[in-house]
């Protein structure tokens, strides 16, 4: 088989490889963003709980966060 007649297969293979690389890139990007959002949310919640003035306030804040999580639609799931 000559190099010219083999060219469509080479191009198809290159396009396929580029497609896989692009898919992998965006999958990694999505995973990184999801992780970053989860860490930011957790840090925000921990800071909110740390502002509690006593045990009753802490329990109230924890209950509020639990209630919010139960009624929150997570776009990352």
Secondary structure per residue as TSV (DSSP state, phi and psi in degrees):
chain	resnum	aa	ss	phi	psi
A	1	X	-	360.0	132.1
A	2	X	-	-79.6	163.4
A	3	X	H	-62.7	-35.4
A	4	X	H	-70.0	-42.7
A	5	X	H	-71.9	-22.2
A	6	X	H	-84.8	-10.5
A	7	X	H	-57.4	-44.7
A	8	X	H	-58.3	-36.6
A	9	X	H	-68.6	-38.6
A	10	X	H	-64.7	-43.7
A	11	X	H	-64.4	-44.8
A	12	X	H	-60.8	-41.7
A	13	X	H	-64.3	-40.0
A	14	X	H	-65.5	-42.0
A	15	X	H	-64.9	-42.0
A	16	X	H	-62.7	-44.0
A	17	X	H	-64.1	-41.0
A	18	X	H	-64.4	-38.4
A	19	X	H	-62.6	-42.5
A	20	X	H	-65.4	-41.2
A	21	X	H	-64.4	-40.8
A	22	X	H	-64.6	-44.2
A	23	X	H	-59.9	-46.5
A	24	X	H	-61.6	-40.7
A	25	X	H	-60.3	-50.0
A	26	X	H	-70.4	-31.7
A	27	X	H	-64.5	-44.4
A	28	X	H	-64.2	-42.2
A	29	X	H	-60.4	-45.8
A	30	X	H	-61.7	-42.8
A	31	X	H	-62.6	-41.9
A	32	X	H	-64.4	-43.5
A	33	X	H	-65.1	-42.7
A	34	X	H	-60.3	-43.3
A	35	X	H	-63.9	-43.7
A	36	X	H	-62.1	-42.1
A	37	X	H	-65.1	-43.0
A	38	X	H	-63.7	-42.0
A	39	X	H	-65.4	-43.9
A	40	X	H	-61.4	-42.9
A	41	X	H	-64.1	-44.5
A	42	X	H	-63.5	-43.0
A	43	X	H	-61.7	-40.9
A	44	X	H	-64.2	-43.5
A	45	X	H	-65.2	-41.7
A	46	X	H	-63.6	-39.5
A	47	X	H	-65.3	-40.3
A	48	X	H	-62.4	-44.3
A	49	X	H	-67.7	-34.3
A	50	X	H	-66.4	-20.0
A	51	X	T	-79.6	-2.7
A	52	X	-	-59.0	141.1
A	53	X	S	-93.2	-21.1
A	54	X	S	-159.4	-179.6
A	55	X	H	-62.9	-40.9
A	56	X	H	-62.7	-41.6
A	57	X	H	-64.8	-41.3
A	58	X	H	-61.1	-46.9
A	59	X	H	-61.9	-40.2
A	60	X	H	-62.8	-44.5
A	61	X	H	-65.2	-40.5
A	62	X	H	-63.2	-43.1
A	63	X	H	-61.5	-42.6
A	64	X	H	-61.6	-43.4
A	65	X	H	-65.5	-42.1
A	66	X	H	-60.3	-44.0
A	67	X	H	-62.6	-42.0
A	68	X	H	-64.3	-42.6
A	69	X	H	-63.4	-37.7
A	70	X	H	-68.1	-27.2
A	71	X	T	-107.9	10.4
A	72	X	-	-101.2	132.5
A	73	X	-	-90.4	118.4
A	74	X	-	-88.8	122.6
A	75	X	T	-77.4	-13.6
A	76	X	T	-88.9	-5.5
A	77	X	-	-96.3	360.0
